[in-house]
Amino acid sequence: MEITVAQESGVTLIRMSGSLDSLTCDEAQAVFDERIKNNQIKLVVDLSEVDYLSSAGMRVLLPALKSARQRGGDLYLVGLQENIRKVLSLAGFASIFKTFATFEDAVGSFASR
Amino acid sequence: MQIALKALRENLPDLLGFIEKACQQEQLSRQVSLDIKLAVEEACVNLIKHGYAGLAPGMIEISFQRLDQQVQITIMDFGHKFDPTTFQPPERTSEWDQRPVGGLGVFLIRQVMDEVRYASHPGSGNRLELVKKIS
């Protein structure tokens, strides 16, 4: 998995590609831990190039969302492929995560809070 | 098609790689392949984490078989019995701050596969059969 992090408009954009699963979750966890530690709590996770998500990946995303919200921020998901959307829905996470089609839409939502 | 490796995290890439290759060889659709990979990953991770807890790491044996319009994946181990067909589904309706993080793996196996069967026989090991229709 490749993960890139950028700051735009006061929001932290975390772009992932590949699979978010048991083999890559530790790497993703470290990225989120660093962001939260640095009080970067407006997080947008671009999953448009992630084609596979397992429960291990969800065990990274949910705590990151909790940490961000408990600090007054949030974690949005962007660009969900159909399979990712399906797995999140099966897991009951569709009602928890706010999702957007594009990064710009997510930034706009943060701006209007 | 078969693979047999010790139930160690370092072997997970090869176990999942076997499944990906098997799905490709059978020219399964992308969605079916992803569902199968997910079920196998969840099952293997459970075995690696818990299957041989307190024991020396034993084997995970996976076979992949196409039977007409379905695929059957059989995962054998020789560790502790754990029947995923009787596992209680995790809680999935609470608000974000109350939502538990774990317990999803077994649930997802049952969601993405069409049939899940489990049998455990002392001396013969534990057998998890996952069936996915492909038509």
Chai-1 contact restraints between the chains, C-beta under 6 A:
chainA,res_idxA,chainB,res_idxB,connection_type,confidence,min_distance_angstrom,max_distance_angstrom,comment,restraint_id
A,S22,B,V45,contact,1.0,0.0,6.0,A-B,restraint_1
A,S54,B,L38,contact,1.0,0.0,6.0,A-B,restraint_2
A,S54,B,E41,contact,1.0,0.0,6.0,A-B,restraint_3
A,S55,B,L104,contact,1.0,0.0,6.0,A-B,restraint_4
A,S55,B,G105,contact,1.0,0.0,6.0,A-B,restraint_5
A,S55,B,L108,contact,1.0,0.0,6.0,A-B,restraint_6
A,R59,B,V101,contact,1.0,0.0,6.0,A-B,restraint_7
A,L62,B,V101,contact,1.0,0.0,6.0,A-B,restraint_8
A,N83,B,L34,contact,1.0,0.0,6.0,A-B,restraint_9
A,L90,B,Q111,contact,1.0,0.0,6.0,A-B,restraint_10
A,A91,B,L104,contact,1.0,0.0,6.0,A-B,restraint_11
A,G92,B,R92,contact,1.0,0.0,6.0,A-B,restraint_12
A,I96,B,W96,contact,1.0,0.0,6.0,A-B,restraint_13
